[in-house]
Amino acid sequence: MSATTRTRRMTATAMLSAIATVLMYLEFPLPFFVPPFIKMDFSEVPALLAGFAYGPLAGITVCLIKNLFKIVATQSFGVGELFNFTMGALFVGVAALVYRHHRTRRGAAVGALIGAAAMAIVSVPFNYFVVYPAYMRFMPIEAILGMYQAINPDADGLLACLLLFNLPFTLAKGLLDAAVTFLIYKPLSPMLHGRRE
């Protein structure tokens, strides 16, 4: 790789990281579907763009940088940022790795699907064993479960809530990020790769 190419990739990765940071702050709740503390954002889209354009490490770097900036204003004592980085890195890393070996539109779609599924599945034990035990230091489990049960009174126990709400939400979030990425990747590809078309 030439010095020019390396510099262009570093610059583009930095720009995508900045965009991801802004998008991470533009989060919004999805009322009636998940509790209000679970919010949607599209900050994985720039990371996925970086992963498809430059490889898994670039995409994971974007996930890391956006969370390092977000942790400055954290309201979760860093737990939310750790979760966001881990899930984003898994999603983007898997998607970009599959695409690296199958550089077609189908390869990108399969990679994004596998990445989103992996992120959704891993989110359950990560939430159960890491995130929620940390939150329970500041909020009783009854209050947390109450927010889930306000949406579905039949939700019984933390694991059931994670399977019923968090897993499908995380999967849907990954698929939405992938859909947006597919819409904008081709028009942005010449700029990302320094080509004129």
Rosetta constraint file for C-alpha pairs under 8 A:
AtomPair CA 1 CA 5 HARMONIC 6.34 0.50
AtomPair CA 1 CA 6 HARMONIC 6.57 0.50
AtomPair CA 2 CA 6 HARMONIC 6.20 0.50
AtomPair CA 3 CA 7 HARMONIC 6.06 0.50
AtomPair CA 4 CA 8 HARMONIC 6.13 0.50
AtomPair CA 5 CA 9 HARMONIC 6.15 0.50
AtomPair CA 6 CA 10 HARMONIC 6.17 0.50
AtomPair CA 7 CA 11 HARMONIC 6.08 0.50
AtomPair CA 8 CA 12 HARMONIC 6.05 0.50
AtomPair CA 8 CA 194 HARMONIC 7.65 0.50
AtomPair CA 9 CA 13 HARMONIC 5.96 0.50
AtomPair CA 9 CA 54 HARMONIC 7.14 0.50
AtomPair CA 9 CA 192 HARMONIC 7.81 0.50
AtomPair CA 10 CA 14 HARMONIC 6.15 0.50
AtomPair CA 11 CA 15 HARMONIC 6.24 0.50
AtomPair CA 12 CA 16 HARMONIC 6.08 0.50
AtomPair CA 12 CA 192 HARMONIC 6.81 0.50
AtomPair CA 13 CA 17 HARMONIC 6.04 0.50
AtomPair CA 13 CA 50 HARMONIC 6.36 0.50
AtomPair CA 13 CA 58 HARMONIC 6.57 0.50
AtomPair CA 13 CA 61 HARMONIC 7.87 0.50
AtomPair CA 13 CA 62 HARMONIC 6.71 0.50
AtomPair CA 14 CA 18 HARMONIC 6.30 0.50
AtomPair CA 14 CA 62 HARMONIC 7.53 0.50
AtomPair CA 15 CA 19 HARMONIC 6.35 0.50
AtomPair CA 16 CA 20 HARMONIC 6.05 0.50
AtomPair CA 16 CA 46 HARMONIC 5.25 0.50
AtomPair CA 16 CA 47 HARMONIC 6.94 0.50
AtomPair CA 16 CA 50 HARMONIC 7.14 0.50
AtomPair CA 16 CA 62 HARMONIC 6.81 0.50
AtomPair CA 17 CA 21 HARMONIC 6.13 0.50
AtomPair CA 17 CA 46 HARMONIC 7.00 0.50
AtomPair CA 17 CA 47 HARMONIC 7.29 0.50
AtomPair CA 17 CA 61 HARMONIC 7.95 0.50
AtomPair CA 17 CA 62 HARMONIC 4.71 0.50
AtomPair CA 17 CA 63 HARMONIC 7.44 0.50
AtomPair CA 17 CA 65 HARMONIC 6.15 0.50
AtomPair CA 17 CA 66 HARMONIC 5.87 0.50
AtomPair CA 18 CA 22 HARMONIC 6.44 0.50
AtomPair CA 18 CA 66 HARMONIC 7.07 0.50
AtomPair CA 19 CA 23 HARMONIC 6.21 0.50
AtomPair CA 19 CA 43 HARMONIC 7.66 0.50
AtomPair CA 19 CA 46 HARMONIC 6.85 0.50
AtomPair CA 20 CA 24 HARMONIC 6.02 0.50
AtomPair CA 20 CA 42 HARMONIC 7.75 0.50
AtomPair CA 20 CA 43 HARMONIC 4.47 0.50
AtomPair CA 20 CA 44 HARMONIC 6.79 0.50
AtomPair CA 20 CA 45 HARMONIC 7.42 0.50
AtomPair CA 20 CA 46 HARMONIC 5.68 0.50
AtomPair CA 20 CA 47 HARMONIC 7.14 0.50
AtomPair CA 20 CA 62 HARMONIC 7.28 0.50
AtomPair CA 20 CA 63 HARMONIC 7.89 0.50
AtomPair CA 20 CA 66 HARMONIC 5.99 0.50
AtomPair CA 21 CA 25 HARMONIC 6.64 0.50
AtomPair CA 21 CA 43 HARMONIC 6.81 0.50
AtomPair CA 21 CA 65 HARMONIC 7.79 0.50
AtomPair CA 21 CA 66 HARMONIC 4.51 0.50
AtomPair CA 21 CA 67 HARMONIC 7.40 0.50
AtomPair CA 21 CA 69 HARMONIC 6.85 0.50
AtomPair CA 21 CA 70 HARMONIC 7.02 0.50
AtomPair CA 22 CA 26 HARMONIC 6.61 0.50
AtomPair CA 22 CA 43 HARMONIC 7.74 0.50
AtomPair CA 23 CA 27 HARMONIC 7.13 0.50
AtomPair CA 23 CA 41 HARMONIC 6.49 0.50
AtomPair CA 23 CA 42 HARMONIC 5.99 0.50
AtomPair CA 23 CA 43 HARMONIC 4.89 0.50
AtomPair CA 24 CA 41 HARMONIC 5.91 0.50
AtomPair CA 24 CA 42 HARMONIC 6.90 0.50
AtomPair CA 24 CA 43 HARMONIC 5.03 0.50
AtomPair CA 24 CA 66 HARMONIC 7.45 0.50
AtomPair CA 24 CA 70 HARMONIC 7.70 0.50
AtomPair CA 25 CA 41 HARMONIC 7.95 0.50
AtomPair CA 25 CA 70 HARMONIC 7.74 0.50
AtomPair CA 26 CA 41 HARMONIC 6.40 0.50
AtomPair CA 27 CA 39 HARMONIC 5.92 0.50
AtomPair CA 27 CA 40 HARMONIC 5.33 0.50
AtomPair CA 27 CA 41 HARMONIC 4.53 0.50
AtomPair CA 27 CA 42 HARMONIC 7.85 0.50
AtomPair CA 28 CA 39 HARMONIC 5.22 0.50
AtomPair CA 28 CA 40 HARMONIC 5.31 0.50
AtomPair CA 28 CA 41 HARMONIC 6.62 0.50
AtomPair CA 29 CA 35 HARMONIC 7.98 0.50
AtomPair CA 29 CA 36 HARMONIC 5.46 0.50
AtomPair CA 29 CA 37 HARMONIC 7.19 0.50
AtomPair CA 29 CA 38 HARMONIC 6.47 0.50
AtomPair CA 29 CA 39 HARMONIC 4.43 0.50
AtomPair CA 29 CA 40 HARMONIC 6.02 0.50
AtomPair CA 30 CA 34 HARMONIC 6.30 0.50
AtomPair CA 30 CA 35 HARMONIC 7.84 0.50
AtomPair CA 30 CA 36 HARMONIC 6.94 0.50
AtomPair CA 30 CA 38 HARMONIC 7.86 0.50
AtomPair CA 30 CA 39 HARMONIC 6.64 0.50
AtomPair CA 30 CA 40 HARMONIC 7.08 0.50
AtomPair CA 31 CA 35 HARMONIC 7.03 0.50
AtomPair CA 31 CA 36 HARMONIC 6.49 0.50
AtomPair CA 32 CA 151 HARMONIC 6.13 0.50
AtomPair CA 33 CA 151 HARMONIC 7.15 0.50
AtomPair CA 33 CA 165 HARMONIC 7.49 0.50
AtomPair CA 34 CA 38 HARMONIC 6.42 0.50
AtomPair CA 34 CA 148 HARMONIC 7.04 0.50
AtomPair CA 34 CA 151 HARMONIC 7.30 0.50
AtomPair CA 34 CA 165 HARMONIC 6.03 0.50
AtomPair CA 34 CA 166 HARMONIC 7.53 0.50
AtomPair CA 34 CA 169 HARMONIC 7.66 0.50
AtomPair CA 35 CA 147 HARMONIC 5.61 0.50
AtomPair CA 35 CA 148 HARMONIC 5.71 0.50
AtomPair CA 35 CA 151 HARMONIC 7.42 0.50
AtomPair CA 36 CA 147 HARMONIC 7.91 0.50
AtomPair CA 40 CA 173 HARMONIC 7.19 0.50
AtomPair CA 42 CA 177 HARMONIC 6.11 0.50
AtomPair CA 43 CA 47 HARMONIC 7.26 0.50
AtomPair CA 44 CA 48 HARMONIC 5.99 0.50
AtomPair CA 44 CA 63 HARMONIC 7.18 0.50
AtomPair CA 44 CA 88 HARMONIC 6.42 0.50
AtomPair CA 44 CA 92 HARMONIC 7.60 0.50
AtomPair CA 44 CA 177 HARMONIC 6.40 0.50
AtomPair CA 45 CA 49 HARMONIC 6.20 0.50
AtomPair CA 45 CA 177 HARMONIC 5.39 0.50
AtomPair CA 45 CA 178 HARMONIC 7.08 0.50
AtomPair CA 45 CA 180 HARMONIC 7.00 0.50
AtomPair CA 45 CA 181 HARMONIC 5.74 0.50
AtomPair CA 46 CA 50 HARMONIC 6.19 0.50
AtomPair CA 46 CA 59 HARMONIC 7.92 0.50
AtomPair CA 46 CA 62 HARMONIC 7.47 0.50
AtomPair CA 46 CA 181 HARMONIC 7.94 0.50
AtomPair CA 47 CA 51 HARMONIC 6.10 0.50
AtomPair CA 47 CA 58 HARMONIC 7.62 0.50
AtomPair CA 47 CA 59 HARMONIC 4.48 0.50
AtomPair CA 47 CA 60 HARMONIC 6.86 0.50
AtomPair CA 47 CA 61 HARMONIC 7.87 0.50
AtomPair CA 47 CA 62 HARMONIC 5.23 0.50
AtomPair CA 47 CA 63 HARMONIC 6.12 0.50
AtomPair CA 47 CA 92 HARMONIC 6.67 0.50
AtomPair CA 48 CA 52 HARMONIC 6.10 0.50
AtomPair CA 48 CA 59 HARMONIC 5.84 0.50
AtomPair CA 48 CA 92 HARMONIC 5.43 0.50
AtomPair CA 48 CA 95 HARMONIC 7.79 0.50
AtomPair CA 48 CA 96 HARMONIC 7.36 0.50
AtomPair CA 48 CA 178 HARMONIC 7.61 0.50
AtomPair CA 48 CA 181 HARMONIC 6.98 0.50
AtomPair CA 49 CA 53 HARMONIC 6.01 0.50
AtomPair CA 49 CA 59 HARMONIC 7.28 0.50
AtomPair CA 49 CA 181 HARMONIC 6.55 0.50
AtomPair CA 49 CA 185 HARMONIC 6.63 0.50
AtomPair CA 50 CA 54 HARMONIC 5.61 0.50
AtomPair CA 50 CA 55 HARMONIC 6.93 0.50
AtomPair CA 50 CA 56 HARMONIC 7.93 0.50
AtomPair CA 50 CA 58 HARMONIC 5.64 0.50
AtomPair CA 50 CA 59 HARMONIC 4.80 0.50
AtomPair CA 50 CA 62 HARMONIC 7.50 0.50
AtomPair CA 51 CA 55 HARMONIC 4.52 0.50
AtomPair CA 51 CA 56 HARMONIC 4.79 0.50
AtomPair CA 51 CA 57 HARMONIC 7.03 0.50
AtomPair CA 51 CA 58 HARMONIC 5.61 0.50
AtomPair CA 51 CA 59 HARMONIC 4.02 0.50
AtomPair CA 51 CA 60 HARMONIC 7.41 0.50
AtomPair CA 51 CA 92 HARMONIC 6.35 0.50
AtomPair CA 51 CA 93 HARMONIC 7.04 0.50
AtomPair CA 51 CA 95 HARMONIC 7.69 0.50
AtomPair CA 51 CA 96 HARMONIC 4.96 0.50
AtomPair CA 52 CA 56 HARMONIC 7.50 0.50
AtomPair CA 52 CA 59 HARMONIC 7.76 0.50
AtomPair CA 52 CA 95 HARMONIC 7.84 0.50
AtomPair CA 52 CA 96 HARMONIC 5.24 0.50
AtomPair CA 52 CA 99 HARMONIC 6.72 0.50
AtomPair CA 52 CA 100 HARMONIC 7.56 0.50
AtomPair CA 52 CA 108 HARMONIC 7.65 0.50
AtomPair CA 53 CA 189 HARMONIC 7.52 0.50
AtomPair CA 53 CA 192 HARMONIC 6.80 0.50
AtomPair CA 53 CA 193 HARMONIC 7.27 0.50
AtomPair CA 54 CA 58 HARMONIC 5.96 0.50
AtomPair CA 54 CA 59 HARMONIC 7.69 0.50
AtomPair CA 55 CA 59 HARMONIC 6.70 0.50
AtomPair CA 55 CA 96 HARMONIC 5.80 0.50
AtomPair CA 55 CA 97 HARMONIC 7.02 0.50
AtomPair CA 55 CA 100 HARMONIC 6.77 0.50
AtomPair CA 56 CA 60 HARMONIC 6.16 0.50
AtomPair CA 56 CA 92 HARMONIC 6.79 0.50
AtomPair CA 56 CA 93 HARMONIC 4.71 0.50
AtomPair CA 56 CA 94 HARMONIC 7.49 0.50
AtomPair CA 56 CA 95 HARMONIC 7.90 0.50
AtomPair CA 56 CA 96 HARMONIC 4.98 0.50
AtomPair CA 56 CA 97 HARMONIC 5.82 0.50
AtomPair CA 57 CA 61 HARMONIC 6.01 0.50
AtomPair CA 57 CA 93 HARMONIC 7.21 0.50
AtomPair CA 58 CA 62 HARMONIC 6.42 0.50
AtomPair CA 59 CA 63 HARMONIC 6.54 0.50
AtomPair CA 59 CA 89 HARMONIC 7.35 0.50
AtomPair CA 59 CA 92 HARMONIC 6.02 0.50
AtomPair CA 59 CA 93 HARMONIC 6.70 0.50
AtomPair CA 59 CA 96 HARMONIC 7.67 0.50
AtomPair CA 60 CA 64 HARMONIC 6.23 0.50
AtomPair CA 60 CA 88 HARMONIC 7.44 0.50
AtomPair CA 60 CA 89 HARMONIC 4.90 0.50
AtomPair CA 60 CA 92 HARMONIC 6.63 0.50
AtomPair CA 60 CA 93 HARMONIC 6.27 0.50
AtomPair CA 61 CA 65 HARMONIC 6.12 0.50
AtomPair CA 62 CA 66 HARMONIC 6.17 0.50
AtomPair CA 63 CA 67 HARMONIC 6.42 0.50
AtomPair CA 63 CA 85 HARMONIC 5.63 0.50
AtomPair CA 63 CA 88 HARMONIC 6.09 0.50
AtomPair CA 63 CA 89 HARMONIC 6.15 0.50
AtomPair CA 64 CA 68 HARMONIC 6.20 0.50
AtomPair CA 64 CA 85 HARMONIC 6.00 0.50
AtomPair CA 64 CA 89 HARMONIC 7.93 0.50
AtomPair CA 65 CA 69 HARMONIC 6.36 0.50
AtomPair CA 66 CA 70 HARMONIC 6.15 0.50
AtomPair CA 67 CA 71 HARMONIC 5.87 0.50
AtomPair CA 67 CA 81 HARMONIC 5.56 0.50
AtomPair CA 67 CA 82 HARMONIC 7.75 0.50
AtomPair CA 67 CA 84 HARMONIC 7.43 0.50
AtomPair CA 67 CA 85 HARMONIC 6.42 0.50
AtomPair CA 68 CA 72 HARMONIC 7.11 0.50
AtomPair CA 68 CA 81 HARMONIC 7.93 0.50
AtomPair CA 69 CA 73 HARMONIC 7.91 0.50
AtomPair CA 70 CA 74 HARMONIC 6.23 0.50
AtomPair CA 70 CA 81 HARMONIC 7.18 0.50
AtomPair CA 71 CA 77 HARMONIC 7.94 0.50
AtomPair CA 71 CA 78 HARMONIC 5.92 0.50
AtomPair CA 71 CA 81 HARMONIC 6.29 0.50
AtomPair CA 74 CA 78 HARMONIC 6.12 0.50
AtomPair CA 74 CA 80 HARMONIC 7.91 0.50
AtomPair CA 74 CA 81 HARMONIC 7.67 0.50
AtomPair CA 76 CA 80 HARMONIC 5.54 0.50
AtomPair CA 76 CA 81 HARMONIC 7.78 0.50
AtomPair CA 76 CA 135 HARMONIC 7.84 0.50
AtomPair CA 78 CA 82 HARMONIC 6.12 0.50
AtomPair CA 79 CA 83 HARMONIC 6.21 0.50
AtomPair CA 79 CA 131 HARMONIC 6.21 0.50
AtomPair CA 79 CA 134 HARMONIC 7.32 0.50
AtomPair CA 80 CA 84 HARMONIC 6.03 0.50
AtomPair CA 80 CA 131 HARMONIC 7.37 0.50
AtomPair CA 81 CA 85 HARMONIC 5.99 0.50
AtomPair CA 82 CA 86 HARMONIC 6.11 0.50
AtomPair CA 83 CA 87 HARMONIC 6.07 0.50
AtomPair CA 83 CA 126 HARMONIC 7.65 0.50
AtomPair CA 83 CA 127 HARMONIC 7.97 0.50
AtomPair CA 83 CA 131 HARMONIC 7.20 0.50
AtomPair CA 84 CA 88 HARMONIC 5.86 0.50
AtomPair CA 85 CA 89 HARMONIC 5.80 0.50
AtomPair CA 86 CA 90 HARMONIC 6.13 0.50
AtomPair CA 87 CA 91 HARMONIC 6.12 0.50
AtomPair CA 87 CA 119 HARMONIC 5.46 0.50
AtomPair CA 87 CA 122 HARMONIC 7.80 0.50
AtomPair CA 87 CA 123 HARMONIC 6.95 0.50
AtomPair CA 88 CA 92 HARMONIC 5.91 0.50
AtomPair CA 88 CA 93 HARMONIC 7.99 0.50
AtomPair CA 88 CA 119 HARMONIC 7.59 0.50
AtomPair CA 89 CA 93 HARMONIC 5.42 0.50
AtomPair CA 90 CA 94 HARMONIC 5.94 0.50
AtomPair CA 90 CA 115 HARMONIC 6.64 0.50
AtomPair CA 90 CA 118 HARMONIC 7.24 0.50
AtomPair CA 90 CA 119 HARMONIC 6.05 0.50
AtomPair CA 91 CA 95 HARMONIC 6.18 0.50
AtomPair CA 91 CA 112 HARMONIC 7.27 0.50
AtomPair CA 91 CA 115 HARMONIC 4.20 0.50
AtomPair CA 91 CA 116 HARMONIC 5.49 0.50
AtomPair CA 91 CA 118 HARMONIC 6.87 0.50
AtomPair CA 91 CA 119 HARMONIC 5.49 0.50
AtomPair CA 91 CA 174 HARMONIC 7.37 0.50
AtomPair CA 92 CA 96 HARMONIC 5.91 0.50
AtomPair CA 92 CA 112 HARMONIC 7.59 0.50
AtomPair CA 92 CA 115 HARMONIC 6.58 0.50
AtomPair CA 93 CA 97 HARMONIC 5.96 0.50
AtomPair CA 93 CA 115 HARMONIC 7.50 0.50
AtomPair CA 94 CA 98 HARMONIC 6.21 0.50
AtomPair CA 94 CA 111 HARMONIC 6.42 0.50
AtomPair CA 94 CA 112 HARMONIC 7.53 0.50
AtomPair CA 94 CA 114 HARMONIC 7.11 0.50
AtomPair CA 94 CA 115 HARMONIC 5.01 0.50
AtomPair CA 95 CA 99 HARMONIC 6.22 0.50
AtomPair CA 95 CA 108 HARMONIC 6.76 0.50
AtomPair CA 95 CA 110 HARMONIC 7.62 0.50
AtomPair CA 95 CA 111 HARMONIC 3.88 0.50
AtomPair CA 95 CA 112 HARMONIC 4.58 0.50
AtomPair CA 95 CA 113 HARMONIC 7.53 0.50
AtomPair CA 95 CA 114 HARMONIC 6.82 0.50
AtomPair CA 95 CA 115 HARMONIC 5.11 0.50
AtomPair CA 96 CA 100 HARMONIC 5.98 0.50
AtomPair CA 96 CA 108 HARMONIC 7.50 0.50
AtomPair CA 96 CA 111 HARMONIC 6.69 0.50
AtomPair CA 96 CA 112 HARMONIC 7.86 0.50
AtomPair CA 97 CA 101 HARMONIC 6.76 0.50
AtomPair CA 97 CA 111 HARMONIC 7.41 0.50
AtomPair CA 98 CA 102 HARMONIC 6.23 0.50
AtomPair CA 98 CA 107 HARMONIC 6.59 0.50
AtomPair CA 98 CA 108 HARMONIC 7.15 0.50
AtomPair CA 98 CA 110 HARMONIC 7.57 0.50
AtomPair CA 98 CA 111 HARMONIC 4.95 0.50
AtomPair CA 99 CA 103 HARMONIC 5.15 0.50
AtomPair CA 99 CA 104 HARMONIC 7.21 0.50
AtomPair CA 99 CA 107 HARMONIC 5.17 0.50
AtomPair CA 99 CA 108 HARMONIC 4.99 0.50
AtomPair CA 99 CA 111 HARMONIC 5.98 0.50
AtomPair CA 101 CA 107 HARMONIC 7.95 0.50
AtomPair CA 102 CA 106 HARMONIC 7.97 0.50
AtomPair CA 102 CA 107 HARMONIC 4.87 0.50
AtomPair CA 102 CA 108 HARMONIC 7.50 0.50
AtomPair CA 103 CA 107 HARMONIC 5.87 0.50
AtomPair CA 103 CA 108 HARMONIC 7.02 0.50
AtomPair CA 104 CA 108 HARMONIC 6.28 0.50
AtomPair CA 105 CA 109 HARMONIC 6.20 0.50
AtomPair CA 106 CA 110 HARMONIC 6.05 0.50
AtomPair CA 107 CA 111 HARMONIC 5.95 0.50
AtomPair CA 108 CA 112 HARMONIC 6.05 0.50
AtomPair CA 109 CA 113 HARMONIC 6.12 0.50
AtomPair CA 109 CA 178 HARMONIC 7.82 0.50
AtomPair CA 110 CA 114 HARMONIC 6.12 0.50
AtomPair CA 111 CA 115 HARMONIC 5.94 0.50
AtomPair CA 112 CA 116 HARMONIC 5.96 0.50
AtomPair CA 112 CA 174 HARMONIC 7.71 0.50
AtomPair CA 112 CA 175 HARMONIC 7.37 0.50
AtomPair CA 112 CA 178 HARMONIC 6.13 0.50
AtomPair CA 113 CA 117 HARMONIC 6.14 0.50
AtomPair CA 113 CA 174 HARMONIC 7.99 0.50
AtomPair CA 113 CA 175 HARMONIC 6.92 0.50
AtomPair CA 114 CA 118 HARMONIC 6.03 0.50
AtomPair CA 115 CA 119 HARMONIC 6.07 0.50
AtomPair CA 115 CA 174 HARMONIC 7.80 0.50
AtomPair CA 116 CA 120 HARMONIC 6.15 0.50
AtomPair CA 116 CA 170 HARMONIC 7.62 0.50
AtomPair CA 116 CA 171 HARMONIC 5.47 0.50
AtomPair CA 116 CA 173 HARMONIC 7.99 0.50
AtomPair CA 116 CA 174 HARMONIC 4.78 0.50
AtomPair CA 116 CA 175 HARMONIC 6.35 0.50
AtomPair CA 117 CA 121 HARMONIC 6.16 0.50
AtomPair CA 117 CA 171 HARMONIC 5.96 0.50
AtomPair CA 118 CA 122 HARMONIC 6.04 0.50
AtomPair CA 119 CA 123 HARMONIC 5.93 0.50
AtomPair CA 119 CA 170 HARMONIC 7.10 0.50
AtomPair CA 119 CA 171 HARMONIC 7.14 0.50
AtomPair CA 119 CA 174 HARMONIC 7.84 0.50
AtomPair CA 120 CA 124 HARMONIC 7.08 0.50
AtomPair CA 120 CA 166 HARMONIC 7.87 0.50
AtomPair CA 120 CA 167 HARMONIC 5.09 0.50
AtomPair CA 120 CA 168 HARMONIC 7.08 0.50
AtomPair CA 120 CA 169 HARMONIC 7.98 0.50
AtomPair CA 120 CA 170 HARMONIC 5.08 0.50
AtomPair CA 120 CA 171 HARMONIC 5.00 0.50
AtomPair CA 121 CA 125 HARMONIC 7.86 0.50
AtomPair CA 121 CA 167 HARMONIC 6.61 0.50
AtomPair CA 122 CA 126 HARMONIC 6.19 0.50
AtomPair CA 123 CA 127 HARMONIC 5.79 0.50
AtomPair CA 123 CA 166 HARMONIC 7.71 0.50
AtomPair CA 123 CA 167 HARMONIC 6.83 0.50
AtomPair CA 123 CA 170 HARMONIC 7.58 0.50
AtomPair CA 124 CA 128 HARMONIC 6.03 0.50
AtomPair CA 124 CA 159 HARMONIC 7.72 0.50
AtomPair CA 124 CA 162 HARMONIC 6.01 0.50
AtomPair CA 124 CA 163 HARMONIC 6.92 0.50
AtomPair CA 124 CA 166 HARMONIC 7.33 0.50
AtomPair CA 124 CA 167 HARMONIC 6.50 0.50
AtomPair CA 125 CA 129 HARMONIC 5.78 0.50
AtomPair CA 125 CA 130 HARMONIC 7.84 0.50
AtomPair CA 126 CA 130 HARMONIC 5.41 0.50
AtomPair CA 126 CA 131 HARMONIC 6.53 0.50
AtomPair CA 127 CA 131 HARMONIC 4.59 0.50
AtomPair CA 127 CA 132 HARMONIC 5.68 0.50
AtomPair CA 127 CA 162 HARMONIC 7.74 0.50
AtomPair CA 128 CA 132 HARMONIC 5.85 0.50
AtomPair CA 128 CA 133 HARMONIC 7.15 0.50
AtomPair CA 128 CA 158 HARMONIC 7.42 0.50
AtomPair CA 128 CA 159 HARMONIC 6.84 0.50
AtomPair CA 128 CA 162 HARMONIC 7.79 0.50
AtomPair CA 129 CA 133 HARMONIC 6.38 0.50
AtomPair CA 130 CA 134 HARMONIC 6.36 0.50
AtomPair CA 131 CA 135 HARMONIC 6.37 0.50
AtomPair CA 132 CA 136 HARMONIC 5.99 0.50
AtomPair CA 133 CA 137 HARMONIC 6.89 0.50
AtomPair CA 134 CA 138 HARMONIC 7.76 0.50
AtomPair CA 135 CA 139 HARMONIC 6.05 0.50
AtomPair CA 136 CA 140 HARMONIC 5.36 0.50
AtomPair CA 136 CA 141 HARMONIC 5.99 0.50
AtomPair CA 139 CA 143 HARMONIC 6.68 0.50
AtomPair CA 139 CA 144 HARMONIC 7.21 0.50
AtomPair CA 140 CA 144 HARMONIC 6.73 0.50
AtomPair CA 141 CA 145 HARMONIC 6.06 0.50
AtomPair CA 142 CA 146 HARMONIC 5.88 0.50
AtomPair CA 143 CA 147 HARMONIC 6.59 0.50
AtomPair CA 144 CA 148 HARMONIC 6.96 0.50
AtomPair CA 145 CA 149 HARMONIC 6.08 0.50
AtomPair CA 145 CA 157 HARMONIC 7.10 0.50
AtomPair CA 145 CA 158 HARMONIC 6.72 0.50
AtomPair CA 145 CA 161 HARMONIC 7.63 0.50
AtomPair CA 146 CA 150 HARMONIC 6.01 0.50
AtomPair CA 147 CA 151 HARMONIC 7.14 0.50
AtomPair CA 148 CA 152 HARMONIC 6.37 0.50
AtomPair CA 148 CA 153 HARMONIC 7.65 0.50
AtomPair CA 148 CA 155 HARMONIC 6.85 0.50
AtomPair CA 148 CA 161 HARMONIC 6.68 0.50
AtomPair CA 149 CA 153 HARMONIC 4.22 0.50
AtomPair CA 149 CA 154 HARMONIC 6.75 0.50
AtomPair CA 149 CA 155 HARMONIC 5.66 0.50
AtomPair CA 149 CA 156 HARMONIC 7.96 0.50
AtomPair CA 155 CA 160 HARMONIC 6.20 0.50
AtomPair CA 155 CA 161 HARMONIC 5.65 0.50
AtomPair CA 155 CA 164 HARMONIC 7.62 0.50
AtomPair CA 156 CA 160 HARMONIC 5.94 0.50
AtomPair CA 156 CA 161 HARMONIC 6.86 0.50
AtomPair CA 157 CA 161 HARMONIC 6.36 0.50
AtomPair CA 158 CA 162 HARMONIC 6.21 0.50
AtomPair CA 159 CA 163 HARMONIC 6.23 0.50
AtomPair CA 160 CA 164 HARMONIC 5.92 0.50
AtomPair CA 161 CA 165 HARMONIC 5.71 0.50
AtomPair CA 161 CA 166 HARMONIC 7.15 0.50
AtomPair CA 162 CA 166 HARMONIC 4.71 0.50
AtomPair CA 162 CA 167 HARMONIC 6.11 0.50
AtomPair CA 163 CA 167 HARMONIC 5.29 0.50
AtomPair CA 163 CA 168 HARMONIC 7.48 0.50
AtomPair CA 164 CA 168 HARMONIC 7.04 0.50
AtomPair CA 165 CA 169 HARMONIC 6.13 0.50
AtomPair CA 166 CA 170 HARMONIC 5.94 0.50
AtomPair CA 167 CA 171 HARMONIC 6.22 0.50
AtomPair CA 168 CA 172 HARMONIC 6.00 0.50
AtomPair CA 169 CA 173 HARMONIC 6.03 0.50
AtomPair CA 170 CA 174 HARMONIC 6.27 0.50
AtomPair CA 171 CA 175 HARMONIC 6.29 0.50
AtomPair CA 172 CA 176 HARMONIC 6.05 0.50
AtomPair CA 173 CA 177 HARMONIC 6.15 0.50
AtomPair CA 174 CA 178 HARMONIC 6.15 0.50
AtomPair CA 175 CA 179 HARMONIC 6.10 0.50
AtomPair CA 176 CA 180 HARMONIC 6.26 0.50
AtomPair CA 177 CA 181 HARMONIC 6.16 0.50
AtomPair CA 178 CA 182 HARMONIC 6.17 0.50
AtomPair CA 179 CA 183 HARMONIC 6.39 0.50
AtomPair CA 180 CA 184 HARMONIC 6.51 0.50
AtomPair CA 181 CA 185 HARMONIC 5.60 0.50
AtomPair CA 182 CA 186 HARMONIC 7.33 0.50
AtomPair CA 184 CA 188 HARMONIC 6.18 0.50
AtomPair CA 185 CA 189 HARMONIC 5.69 0.50
AtomPair CA 186 CA 190 HARMONIC 7.79 0.50
AtomPair CA 188 CA 192 HARMONIC 6.17 0.50
AtomPair CA 189 CA 193 HARMONIC 6.03 0.50
AtomPair CA 190 CA 194 HARMONIC 5.75 0.50
AtomPair CA 190 CA 195 HARMONIC 4.57 0.50
AtomPair CA 190 CA 196 HARMONIC 5.95 0.50
AtomPair CA 190 CA 197 HARMONIC 6.47 0.50
AtomPair CA 191 CA 195 HARMONIC 6.10 0.50
AtomPair CA 191 CA 196 HARMONIC 7.50 0.50
